[in-house]
Amino acid sequence: MYSKICKWIAWILMIIGAVIVLMGFASGFTSGNIDAMLNCAYILFGLAIVAVLFAALIIGGKNNPKGLVKALIGLVIVAALCFVVYMLSTSAPLVGYHGPAQSAQTLKLTSTLLNLCYILSAAAIIAIIIGEVVSASRNRS
């Protein structure tokens, strides 16, 4: 049931995305059209995330309530990590940047996203190394 719902959601979002791209080709890719297409892409991305999370919560909660609690704990941990990184990020002006001035909020958000990428990349590399060491030690004995 869950896979069928996800498949329908994916098809609907792909059709909407294809229509938006075809509209861009038909009207020409001008600056205003590209901004509108990017805004539509952001909306589609948000809808996809909300739809999948909603379906996972409803169907996952019905089929496996303990798994739902674990997923919610993971979601809280991710939200807490994002909050902490946001609070620790700075809105300092860019060094060596000669373009138009950016707002403090934009600089802080950019700093937050960069720091999250650094943290998650390091965590992924550490997880890969630990996984390989554990796998090698299990295969050895």
C-alpha positions as CSV (number, residue, x, y, z in Angstrom):
1,M,0.0,0.0,0.0
2,Y,2.8,2.4,1.0
3,S,4.8,1.8,-2.2
4,K,1.6,2.3,-4.3
5,I,1.0,5.7,-2.6
6,C,4.6,6.7,-3.1
7,K,4.5,5.7,-6.7
8,W,1.4,7.8,-7.4
9,I,2.9,10.8,-5.6
10,A,6.1,10.4,-7.6
11,W,4.1,10.2,-10.9
12,I,2.0,13.3,-10.1
13,L,5.0,15.3,-9.1
14,M,6.9,14.2,-12.3
15,I,4.0,15.2,-14.5
16,I,3.7,18.6,-12.9
17,G,7.5,19.1,-13.2
18,A,7.4,18.0,-16.9
19,V,4.5,20.4,-17.6
20,I,6.6,23.3,-16.0
21,V,9.6,22.4,-18.1
22,L,7.5,22.2,-21.3
23,M,6.0,25.6,-20.4
24,G,9.6,27.0,-20.1
25,F,10.6,25.6,-23.5
26,A,7.4,27.0,-25.1
27,S,7.7,30.5,-23.6
28,G,11.5,30.8,-23.7
29,F,13.8,30.7,-20.7
30,T,13.9,34.4,-19.7
31,S,14.9,35.6,-16.2
32,G,11.3,35.9,-15.0
33,N,10.4,32.4,-16.3
34,I,13.4,30.8,-14.6
35,D,12.5,32.4,-11.3
36,A,9.0,31.1,-11.6
37,M,10.2,27.6,-12.5
38,L,12.6,27.6,-9.6
39,N,9.8,28.6,-7.2
40,C,7.7,25.8,-8.6
41,A,10.6,23.4,-8.1
42,Y,10.9,24.5,-4.5
43,I,7.2,24.0,-4.0
44,L,7.3,20.6,-5.6
45,F,10.2,19.6,-3.5
46,G,8.4,20.7,-0.4
47,L,5.2,18.9,-1.4
48,A,7.2,15.7,-2.1
49,I,8.8,15.8,1.4
50,V,5.5,16.5,3.1
51,A,3.7,13.8,1.2
52,V,6.3,11.2,1.8
53,L,6.6,12.1,5.5
54,F,2.8,12.1,5.9
55,A,2.4,8.8,4.2
56,A,5.3,7.3,6.2
57,L,3.8,8.6,9.5
58,I,0.3,7.3,8.8
59,I,1.1,4.0,7.2
60,G,4.3,3.4,9.3
61,G,2.4,4.3,12.5
62,K,-0.3,1.8,11.6
63,N,2.0,-1.1,10.7
64,N,4.8,-0.6,13.2
65,P,4.3,1.9,16.1
66,K,7.7,1.2,17.6
67,G,9.4,2.0,14.3
68,L,7.4,5.2,14.3
69,V,8.7,6.2,17.7
70,K,12.3,5.5,16.5
71,A,11.7,7.6,13.4
72,L,10.3,10.5,15.5
73,I,13.3,10.3,17.8
74,G,15.6,10.5,14.7
75,L,13.6,13.5,13.3
76,V,14.0,15.3,16.7
77,I,17.7,14.6,16.7
78,V,18.0,16.0,13.1
79,A,15.9,19.1,14.0
80,A,18.1,19.7,17.1
81,L,21.3,19.4,15.1
82,C,19.9,21.9,12.6
83,F,18.9,24.3,15.4
84,V,22.3,24.0,17.1
85,V,24.2,24.6,13.9
86,Y,22.0,27.6,13.0
87,M,22.6,29.1,16.4
88,L,26.4,28.6,16.1
89,S,26.5,30.0,12.5
90,T,27.7,33.6,11.9
91,S,26.4,36.2,9.6
92,A,29.8,37.8,9.0
93,P,30.3,39.5,5.6
94,L,32.0,37.5,2.9
95,V,35.7,37.9,2.6
96,G,36.8,38.9,-1.0
97,Y,33.2,39.2,-2.3
98,H,32.7,42.3,-4.5
99,G,29.1,41.7,-5.6
100,P,25.9,43.1,-4.2
101,A,25.5,43.1,-0.5
102,Q,23.8,40.2,1.1
103,S,21.4,40.4,4.0
104,A,22.5,39.1,7.4
105,Q,19.8,36.4,7.3
106,T,21.0,35.1,3.9
107,L,24.6,34.9,5.2
108,K,23.5,33.1,8.3
109,L,21.5,30.6,6.4
110,T,24.3,30.0,3.9
111,S,26.7,29.5,6.8
112,T,24.3,27.1,8.4
113,L,23.9,25.0,5.3
114,L,27.7,24.9,4.7
115,N,28.3,23.8,8.3
116,L,25.6,21.1,8.1
117,C,27.2,19.8,4.9
118,Y,30.6,19.6,6.6
119,I,29.2,17.9,9.7
120,L,27.1,15.4,7.7
121,S,29.9,14.6,5.3
122,A,32.3,14.0,8.1
123,A,29.7,11.8,9.8
124,A,29.2,9.8,6.6
125,I,32.9,9.2,6.2
126,I,33.2,8.1,9.8
127,A,30.2,5.8,9.4
128,I,31.8,4.2,6.3
129,I,35.1,3.7,8.1
130,I,33.5,2.2,11.2
131,G,31.2,0.0,9.0
132,E,34.2,-1.4,7.2
133,V,36.1,-2.0,10.4
134,V,33.2,-3.8,12.0
135,S,32.5,-5.8,8.8
136,A,36.2,-6.8,8.6
137,S,36.3,-7.8,12.3
138,R,33.1,-9.9,11.9
139,N,34.4,-11.7,8.8
140,R,37.7,-12.4,10.5
141,S,36.2,-14.5,13.4
